[in-house]
Amino acid sequence: MDDTTRTELEAAAFRRLRQHLMQDRPDVQNIDLMNLAGFCRNCLSRWYEEAATERGIPMSKAEAREVFYGMPYDDWRAQNQTEAGPEKQAAFEKAFEENVTSKT
C-alpha cells in the first residue's frame, strides 16, 4: 500500500471514530473513556492541535476542541456531559496522571 492511500485510510478511520464518539455515542462520558482506555475526546482534540502545530498551523486548544466537537466545547458539555461521582473522579485522576501528565 502506498503512503497516500494509507494516509487516506487512516484519515477515514479517524473521521469514523469521531462520528462514533460525537454522533453515535455522545452518551459515553469522557471520564469513562479516560478511565477505561486512557484517552478521551479531549485527548483526540489535543492530538489534532499538536498535529496542526507540528505543521506550522496555529491553533488554540479551544479551536481544536471546536473542530473535534463540532461546536464550542462548553456547548457540547452542557448538552452531553453528566456529573461524575467521587469514584470516577479518583479513577480519572489516576488515568490522567498515567496517560497524559506522564507523557508531556
C-alpha atoms as one frame of an Amber mdcrd trajectory, in Angstrom:
protein
   0.000   0.000   0.000   1.370   3.419  -0.899   1.712   6.210   1.678  -1.060
   8.352   0.188  -3.587   5.522   0.346  -2.512   4.623   3.884  -2.926   8.254
   4.990  -6.365   8.437   3.353  -7.473   5.242   5.105  -6.152   6.466   8.453
  -7.988   9.769   7.979 -11.197   7.907   7.115 -10.844   5.747  10.232 -10.286
   8.863  12.358 -13.376  10.538  10.886 -15.412   7.407  11.643 -14.103   7.298
  15.216 -15.052  10.954  15.629 -18.542  10.264  14.234 -18.944   7.316  16.569
 -17.964   9.351  19.633 -19.802  12.532  18.699 -22.963  11.306  16.960 -23.461
   7.614  17.620 -22.410   7.545  21.298 -22.429  11.034  22.824 -23.783   9.325
  25.960 -20.387   7.774  26.650 -18.748  10.166  29.063 -15.196  11.438  28.581
 -14.346  10.390  32.116 -15.388   6.814  31.317 -13.286   6.813  28.149 -10.256
   8.086  30.047 -10.732   5.644  32.909 -11.121   2.638  30.618  -8.972   3.480
  27.602  -6.550   6.151  28.763  -7.827   8.742  26.280 -10.970  10.728  25.611
 -12.436  13.213  23.157 -10.302  15.970  24.672  -7.175  13.915  24.028  -8.212
  13.486  20.395  -8.726  17.229  20.029  -5.339  17.850  21.697  -3.643  15.453
  19.283  -5.330  17.315  16.430  -3.978  20.609  17.793  -0.495  19.116  18.187
  -0.556  17.836  14.588  -1.542  21.311  13.368   1.239  22.921  15.404   3.803
  20.454  14.016   2.812  21.627  10.534   3.079  25.307  11.424  -0.695  25.827
  11.575  -1.576  27.993  14.562  -4.436  26.515  16.549  -5.587  27.074  20.102
  -6.918  24.413  22.433 -10.404  25.956  22.119 -10.194  25.964  18.302  -9.097
  22.327  18.214 -11.900  21.322  20.528 -14.441  23.171  18.396 -13.155  21.359
  15.290 -13.410  17.988  17.017 -16.669  18.566  18.898 -18.328  20.399  16.001
 -19.360  23.198  18.374 -17.855  25.136  21.251 -16.737  22.703  23.958 -18.899
  24.309  26.656 -21.983  23.847  24.457 -21.200  20.159  23.949 -20.596  19.697
  27.674 -23.943  21.331  28.516 -25.738  19.019  26.076 -23.966  15.738  26.824
 -21.823  15.647  29.934 -23.108  14.442  33.281 -21.641  14.912  36.736 -19.153
  12.216  37.772 -19.156  10.729  41.235 -16.137  10.624  43.560 -15.063   7.113
  42.477 -14.965   8.086  38.804 -13.154  11.319  39.606 -10.496   9.460  41.606
 -10.034   6.927  38.814  -9.791   9.809  36.341  -7.020  11.494  38.344  -5.013
   8.256  38.201  -5.708   7.679  34.483  -4.882  11.300  33.630  -1.575  11.077
  35.518  -0.649   7.792  33.815  -1.774   8.682  30.299  -1.474  12.445  29.927
   0.703  14.086  32.559   3.477  11.487  32.358   3.549  11.806  28.529   4.105
  15.577  28.420
